[in-house]
């Protein structure tokens, strides 16, 4: 058996692809198929670890096919017991041709105790281990189990049938049909052709058997006709077996066929194409999460907080104390911070504060989130087999508490304030100047009143018909009120801009939560599906 060529690399590469596919996607594939694939990977490793270049050829057939007689004829000795009672063969018997290596390890792995070394062995069959199996349709269950066990580990199959049972459903449905990838390591023998009396009958039955095998999908075969009793066709059969043995690659061929068939069977558990996340469903989810996270409440508080701060900076100086008495809307929600430093850092979130004081999501908001996550799962899992679809749906539906905490922390860690506008400083300075002017005018008038009360002479400067102190008082008050009104109107515009800016920040934070808790888990399942499908296709190709 060659161990260094391309065939070995192909077998090892295919087995690695199958093994990786089972590791990555085994949970979402059919358990029975996964179990069979895992057992096959183990079998490949065990078979490849056995030293030597032996080829195991199993004679398999139904009761009465003359399989044991044919075995003895090929061996040239009465090795397998033949009797009138059926079934006769209860344990497998191995005949060993030549070879310099010790076949004991391989035969132990096969579980065959009855061993016969062929004397005067044909050099063309050097390295052959021919196995006579119990009947695969035996009435004894232990016989059938023994036959199936060794067939599972054999390198080459020689299917022996007879003119009466060549169309047997068990042979075709249970054995030949599943072996569509093993044409290179199979031979088909029609034994007991001496029982066919009519002229041309042998060729017609051989042709019909070949047709049935082709219909099974096992391949196109030239059926070998034999008669063990008359030793008819033995040379042709020996030559065919010798040709398989001479290539020294039957074990690899058999195992490659097993890997291809198993991978093809597992491919039924994956989709033909890879679905993707729907952007529309993802956007609906972000919108629903924003509602559930209380973003509208936060934005209202941000807008009110901007107007409150504007009132403290650019409002009329004599009524600013009223704004100072109003509660901080963000602090009431345990939110705040500036653009430079979030209100609560990641470390803060993990320690004392833990949660904001935002109201919990309403039942309608929770229902919207549930609906949105289901839509993400359904859109991403569309076209996937049920197990993969369920995995996608589970990934798209995180635990409520985990998602709620993540949303709350996202809002808490998002800066909800920014630098004050520069015009606030200019308006504040102007308000102070106007206030001081009004106060100076008022003080001047008070002094003038006191001097008048004391009947002291005084001279009041005027500007036009109006006294300057009156102009200072009235102008400072009226212009201050007018500036406050203009500033308040500008602050309303600024509050809407601030709301939009903070809304973008919160949308980014909520989208990150959506990505981390929904999109990434769903994408991970889809990535595993893609890898599983690609590796199974590679193994089956």
C-alpha positions in Angstrom: 0.0 0.0 0.0 1.5 3.3 -1.1 1.8 5.8 1.7 3.6 8.8 0.2 1.7 9.8 -2.9 -1.1 12.1 -3.9 -3.7 9.6 -2.9 -2.6 9.7 0.7 -2.6 13.5 0.6 -6.1 13.4 -0.9 -7.4 11.0 1.8 -5.8 13.0 4.6 -7.0 16.3 3.2 -10.6 15.1 2.7 -10.6 13.5 6.2 -9.4 16.8 7.7 -12.2 18.7 5.9 -14.8 16.2 7.2 -13.4 16.3 10.7 -13.4 20.2 10.8 -16.9 20.3 9.4 -18.1 18.0 12.1 -16.3 20.1 14.8 -17.7 23.4 13.5 -21.3 22.4 12.5 -21.9 19.1 14.3 -24.5 20.6 16.7 -26.7 21.7 13.8 -26.3 18.5 11.7 -28.3 15.3 12.0 -27.0 13.4 15.1 -27.0 10.0 13.3 -25.0 11.4 10.4 -22.6 13.2 12.8 -22.1 10.0 14.7 -21.4 8.1 11.5 -18.9 10.8 10.4 -17.1 10.8 13.7 -16.8 7.0 13.6 -15.5 7.3 10.0 -12.8 9.8 11.0 -11.7 7.5 13.8 -11.7 4.5 11.3 -9.5 6.4 8.8 -7.0 7.2 11.6 -7.0 3.6 12.9 -6.6 2.1 9.4 -3.9 4.5 8.4 -1.9 3.8 11.5 -1.6 0.1 10.7 1.7 -0.6 9.1 2.2 -2.7 6.0 0.8 -2.8 2.5 -1.9 -5.4 2.8 -5.2 -5.3 0.9 -8.3 -6.7 2.6 -10.8 -8.2 0.0 -14.1 -9.4 1.5 -16.2 -12.0 -0.2 -19.8 -11.0 0.7 -22.9 -12.8 -0.4 -26.4 -14.1 0.6 -27.2 -17.5 1.9 -26.7 -20.2 -0.8 -24.7 -18.1 -3.1 -21.7 -20.5 -2.9 -19.5 -17.8 -1.4 -17.5 -20.2 0.8 -17.1 -22.7 -2.0 -15.7 -19.9 -4.2 -13.4 -18.9 -1.3 -12.0 -22.3 -1.0 -11.5 -22.6 -4.7 -9.5 -19.3 -4.8 -7.4 -20.4 -1.8 -6.9 -23.8 -3.2 -7.7 -25.5 0.1 -10.7 -26.5 2.2 -10.3 -23.6 4.6 -13.9 -22.4 5.0 -16.4 -25.1 6.3 -19.1 -26.0 3.8 -22.1 -28.1 4.9 -25.7 -29.0 4.1 -27.1 -26.9 6.9 -27.4 -23.2 6.4 -26.1 -20.8 7.4 -22.8 -22.5 7.7 -20.2 -19.6 8.1 -20.6 -18.0 11.5 -17.2 -16.4 11.8 -15.1 -14.7 9.2 -12.1 -16.6 7.9 -9.0 -14.9 6.4 -6.6 -16.3 3.8 -3.3 -14.6 3.6 -1.1 -14.4 0.4 2.6 -13.8 0.8 4.0 -10.4 1.9 7.0 -9.6 4.0 5.0 -7.8 6.7 3.2 -9.4 9.6 -0.6 -9.0 9.0 -1.4 -9.7 12.7 -2.1 -6.1 13.6 -4.4 -5.6 10.6 -6.3 -8.9 11.3 -6.6 -8.0 15.0 -8.1 -4.7 13.9 -10.5 -6.6 11.7 -11.3 -8.9 14.5 -10.6 -12.1 12.5 -9.3 -15.0 14.5 -9.4 -17.8 11.8 -6.3 -17.2 9.7 -4.8 -19.3 6.9 -1.6 -18.7 5.1 -1.8 -19.8 1.5 0.9 -22.2 0.4 2.5 -21.9 -3.0 0.8 -18.4 -3.2 0.5 -16.7 -6.6 2.9 -13.8 -6.6 0.3 -11.7 -8.4 -1.8 -11.8 -5.2 1.1 -11.0 -2.9 -0.2 -8.9 -0.1 -3.8 -10.1 -0.4 -6.0 -10.9 2.6 -9.1 -12.6 1.3 -11.9 -12.8 3.9 -14.9 -15.2 3.7 -17.8 -13.4 5.6 -20.9 -14.9 7.2 -24.0 -14.5 5.0 -25.3 -10.9 5.2 -28.9 -12.2 5.0 -28.4 -14.9 7.6 -31.3 -15.9 9.9 -28.8 -15.6 12.7 -28.5 -11.9 13.8 -24.9 -12.5 15.1 -23.9 -13.6 11.6 -25.3 -10.5 10.0 -23.6 -8.3 12.6 -20.3 -10.0 12.0 -20.6 -9.6 8.2 -21.5 -5.9 8.5 -18.7 -5.2 11.0 -16.0 -6.6 8.7 -17.5 -5.1 5.6 -17.2 -1.7 7.3 -13.4 -2.2 7.6 -12.6 -4.0 4.4 -10.7 -2.4 1.5 -12.4 -4.2 -1.4 -15.8 -5.7 -1.8 -16.5 -8.8 -3.9 -20.2 -9.2 -4.1 -21.1 -12.9 -4.8 -24.6 -13.7 -5.9 -26.3 -16.5 -7.8 -28.9 -16.8 -10.6 -31.8 -17.1 -8.0 -30.9 -14.1 -5.7 -29.1 -11.7 -7.9 -32.1 -9.3 -7.8 -32.4 -9.6 -4.0 -33.6 -6.3 -2.5 -31.3 -6.5 0.6 -28.2 -6.8 -1.7 -29.2 -3.8 -3.8 -30.9 -1.5 -1.3 -28.8 -2.1 1.8 -25.4 -2.7 0.3 -24.9 -1.6 -3.3 -27.0 1.6 -3.4 -25.0 3.2 -0.5 -21.7 2.5 -2.3 -21.9 4.9 -5.2 -18.4 6.2 -4.4 -16.7 2.8 -4.3 -16.8 1.7 -7.9 -13.0 1.4 -7.9 -12.9 -1.1 -5.0 -15.8 -3.3 -6.0 -16.2 -6.5 -8.0 -19.4 -8.3 -8.8 -19.5 -12.1 -9.3 -22.4 -14.2 -10.6 -21.6 -17.6 -9.1 -23.2 -21.0 -10.0 -23.5 -20.1 -13.6 -23.4 -23.9 -14.3 -27.0 -24.1 -13.1 -28.2 -21.9 -16.0 -29.2 -24.4 -18.7 -30.6 -22.3 -21.6 -28.3 -20.9 -24.3 -27.4 -17.3 -23.8 -29.0 -17.3 -20.3 -25.7 -16.5 -18.5 -25.1 -13.4 -20.5 -28.7 -12.2 -20.1 -28.6 -12.6 -16.3 -25.1 -10.9 -16.1 -26.5 -8.0 -18.2 -29.6 -7.7 -16.1 -27.5 -7.8 -12.9 -25.2 -5.0 -14.3 -28.3 -3.0 -15.2 -29.7 -3.3 -11.6 -26.3 -2.2 -10.1 -26.2 0.8 -12.4 -29.7 1.7 -11.4 -28.5 1.5 -7.7 -26.0 4.2 -8.6 -23.1 2.0 -7.6 -21.5 2.2 -11.0 -21.1 0.3 -14.3 -19.7 -3.1 -13.8 -18.7 -6.1 -16.0 -20.1 -9.0 -14.0 -17.8 -11.9 -13.7 -19.5 -15.3 -14.2 -18.0 -18.2 -12.1 -18.7 -21.7 -11.1 -16.7 -22.8 -8.1 -17.8 -26.4 -8.6 -16.5 -26.5 -12.2 -13.7 -23.9 -11.5 -15.2 -21.8 -14.3 -14.2 -18.1 -14.3 -11.8 -18.4 -11.4 -8.9 -17.2 -13.5 -10.8 -14.1 -14.5 -11.8 -13.4 -10.9 -8.2 -14.0 -9.7 -6.9 -11.7 -12.3 -9.4 -9.0 -11.3 -8.5 -9.3 -7.7 -4.8 -9.3 -8.5 -5.2 -6.1 -10.5 -6.8 -4.3 -7.5 -4.1 -5.7 -5.2 -1.3 -4.7 -7.5 -2.2 -1.0 -7.3 -1.6 -1.0 -3.6 -4.1 1.8 -3.1 -7.4 0.0 -2.4 -7.4 1.0 1.2 -7.1 4.7 0.2 -9.7 4.3 -2.5 -12.1 2.6 -0.1 -11.6 5.3 2.6 -11.9 8.1 0.1 -15.2 6.6 -1.1 -16.4 6.4 2.5 -15.4 10.1 3.2 -17.1 11.3 0.0 -20.3 9.3 0.8 -20.5 10.5 4.4 -19.8 14.1 3.4 -22.5 13.9 0.7 -24.9 12.6 3.3 -24.0 15.3 5.8 -24.5 18.0 3.0 -28.3 17.3 3.3 -28.1 19.1 6.6 -26.9 22.4 5.1 -28.3 24.8 2.6 -27.0 25.1 -0.9 -26.2 28.8 -0.4 -25.3 31.1 2.5 -28.0 33.6 3.7 -27.0 37.0 4.9 -28.3 39.4 7.5 -31.0 41.7 6.3 -30.2 45.4 6.6 -33.9 46.3 6.9 -34.5 43.8 9.7 -31.3 45.0 11.4 -32.4 48.6 11.2 -35.9 47.8 12.6 -34.2 46.0 15.5 -32.1 49.1 16.3 -35.2 51.3 16.2 -37.0 48.9 18.5 -34.0 48.8 20.9 -33.8 52.6 21.0 -37.4 52.6 22.1 -36.9 49.9 24.7 -33.7 51.6 26.0 -35.7 54.8 26.7 -33.8 56.9 24.1 -36.8 59.2 23.5 -37.0 59.9 27.3 -33.3 60.6 27.3 -33.5 62.9 24.3 -36.3 64.9 25.9 -34.2 65.3 29.0 -31.2 66.3 26.9 -33.3 69.0 25.2 -34.7 70.3 28.5 -31.2 70.3 30.0 -29.9 72.4 27.1 -32.6 74.9 27.6 -32.0 74.9 31.4 -28.3 75.6 30.9 -29.0 78.2 28.2 -31.3 80.0 30.7 -28.5 80.0 33.3 -26.0 81.4 30.8 -27.9 83.8 28.5 -31.2 84.4 30.3 -32.1 87.7 31.9 -29.7 88.2 34.7 -32.3 89.1 37.3 -34.4 85.9 36.8 -31.6 83.3 36.3 -32.1 82.2 39.9 -35.4 80.8 38.8 -33.7 78.5 36.3 -31.2 77.4 39.0 -34.1 76.1 41.1 -35.2 73.8 38.3 -34.0 70.1 38.7 -31.3 68.8 36.4 -33.3 66.5 34.0 -30.2 64.3 33.2 -29.2 64.0 36.8 -32.6 62.8 37.7 -32.1 59.9 35.3 -28.5 59.4 36.7 -27.1 60.4 33.4 -25.0 63.3 32.2 -21.3 63.9 31.5 -19.6 65.8 28.8 -18.1 65.1 25.4 -14.7 64.7 27.1 -15.7 62.4 29.8 -18.8 60.2 29.8 -21.2 60.5 32.7 -20.3 57.0 33.8 -17.3 55.1 32.6 -17.1 51.4 32.0 -15.5 51.0 35.4 -18.3 52.9 37.0 -20.8 50.7 35.3 -19.2 47.6 36.7 -19.1 48.9 40.2 -21.4 51.0 42.3 -24.0 52.6 40.0 -24.9 49.7 37.9 -28.1 51.0 36.4 -29.7 54.2 35.4 -33.0 55.5 36.6 -34.7 55.3 33.3 -38.2 53.8 33.4 -38.3 50.1 32.3 -39.5 49.4 28.8 -43.2 49.2 28.4 -44.9 45.9 27.3 -45.3 47.4 23.8 -41.6 48.2 23.6 -40.7 44.7 24.8 -43.0 43.2 22.2 -41.5 45.4 19.5 -38.0 44.1 20.5 -39.2 40.5 20.5 -40.8 41.0 17.1 -37.7 42.7 15.7 -35.3 40.0 16.9 -37.6 37.3 15.5 -37.6 39.1 12.2 -33.7 39.3 12.2 -33.6 35.5 12.9 -36.2 34.7 10.3 -34.5 36.8 7.7 -31.1 35.4 8.4 -32.3 31.8 8.7 -34.5 31.8 5.6 -33.6 28.9 3.4 -31.6 27.1 6.1 -32.4 23.6 7.3 -34.5 23.4 10.5 -31.6 22.8 12.9 -29.6 25.7 11.5 -32.7 27.9 11.4 -33.3 27.2 15.1 -29.7 28.0 15.9 -30.0 31.4 14.1 -33.3 32.1 15.9 -31.7 31.3 19.2 -28.7 33.5 18.5 -31.0 36.4 17.5 -32.9 36.2 20.7 -30.6 37.0 23.6 -31.8 36.8 27.2 -34.0 39.7 28.2 -32.0 40.7 31.2 -28.6 40.6 29.4 -30.0 42.8 26.6 -31.7 45.2 29.0 -28.5 45.6 31.0 -26.4 46.1 27.9 -28.9 48.8 26.6 -28.9 50.6 30.0 -25.1 50.6 30.2 -24.9 51.8 26.6 -27.1 54.8 27.5 -25.2 55.4 30.7 -21.8 55.4 29.0 -22.8 57.7 26.2 -21.8 61.4 26.6 -25.0 63.3 26.7 -23.5 66.8 26.9 -21.1 68.8 24.8 -19.2 72.1 25.0 -21.3 75.1 25.5 -21.8 77.2 22.4 -19.4 80.2 22.1 -22.2 82.7 21.6 -23.4 81.9 25.1 -20.3 83.6 26.5 -20.9 86.7 24.4 -24.6 86.9 25.3 -23.7 86.4 28.9 -21.2 89.2 28.9 -23.7 91.5 27.2 -26.3 90.6 29.8 -23.9 91.5 32.6 -23.2 94.8 30.9 -26.8 95.6 30.4 -27.6 94.6 34.0 -24.8 96.7 35.4 -26.0 99.6 33.3 -29.5 99.2 34.6 -28.2 99.0 38.2 -26.0 102.0 37.7 -29.0 104.0 36.4 -31.1 102.9 39.3 -28.4 103.8 41.8 -28.0 107.2 40.1 -31.8 107.8 40.3 -31.8 106.8 44.0 -29.0 109.3 44.7 -30.8 112.0 42.8 -33.9 111.3 44.9 -32.0 111.5 48.1 -30.4 114.8 47.1 -33.8 116.1 46.2 -35.2 115.0 49.5 -32.4 117.0 51.2 -33.1 120.0 49.0 -29.6 120.0 47.7 -29.0 121.5 44.3 -28.5 118.9 41.5 -28.0 118.8 37.8 -29.2 115.8 35.8 -27.7 115.2 32.4 -30.1 114.4 29.6 -29.9 112.8 26.2 -32.5 114.6 24.2 -35.6 115.0 26.3 -34.8 112.0 28.6 -32.5 112.0 31.6 -29.5 109.7 31.2 -30.1 107.8 34.5 -33.6 106.9 33.3 -32.3 105.8 29.9 -29.7 103.7 31.7 -32.3 101.9 33.9 -34.9 101.5 31.2 -32.4 100.6 28.5 -30.6 98.1 30.6 -33.8 96.4 31.6 -35.6 96.4 28.2 -32.5 95.5 26.2 -31.7 92.7 28.7 -35.2 91.3 28.3 -35.0 91.6 24.5 -31.6 89.8 24.5 -33.0 87.1 26.7 -35.9 86.6 24.3 -33.7 86.4 21.3 -31.3 84.1 23.1 -34.1 81.8 24.2 -35.3 81.5 20.6 -31.7 80.7 19.5 -31.5 78.2 22.4 -34.6 76.4 21.2 -32.9 75.9 17.8 -29.7 74.8 19.5 -31.6 72.4 21.7 -33.0 70.7 18.6 -29.5 70.5 17.2 -28.1 69.1 20.4 -31.0 66.5 20.5 -30.1 65.3 16.9 -26.4 65.1 17.8 -27.0 63.1 21.0 -29.5 61.0 19.1 -26.8 60.0 16.7 -24.5 59.1 19.6 -27.2 57.0 21.3 -28.1 55.4 18.0 -24.4 54.4 17.6 -24.3 53.0 21.1 -27.6 51.0 20.7 -26.4 49.8 17.3 -23.3 48.5 19.0 -25.4 46.6 21.5 -27.5 45.2 18.6 -24.3 44.2 16.8 -22.8 42.6 19.9 -25.8 40.8 21.3 -27.7 40.0 18.1 -25.8 40.5 14.8 -22.5 39.0 15.9 -24.1 35.8 17.3 -26.2 35.4 14.2 -23.2 36.1 12.0 -21.2 33.5 13.9 -23.9 30.8 13.2 -24.0 31.8 9.5 -20.2 31.7 9.4 -20.2 28.2 10.9 -22.8 27.2 8.3 -20.6 28.5 5.5 -17.5 26.8 6.8 -19.4 23.6 7.4 -20.9 23.6 3.9 -17.6 24.5 2.1 -15.7 21.8 4.0 -18.3 19.1 3.4 -18.4 20.1 -0.3 -14.6 19.8 -0.4 -14.7 16.4 1.2 -17.4 15.1 -1.1 -15.9 16.6 -4.3 
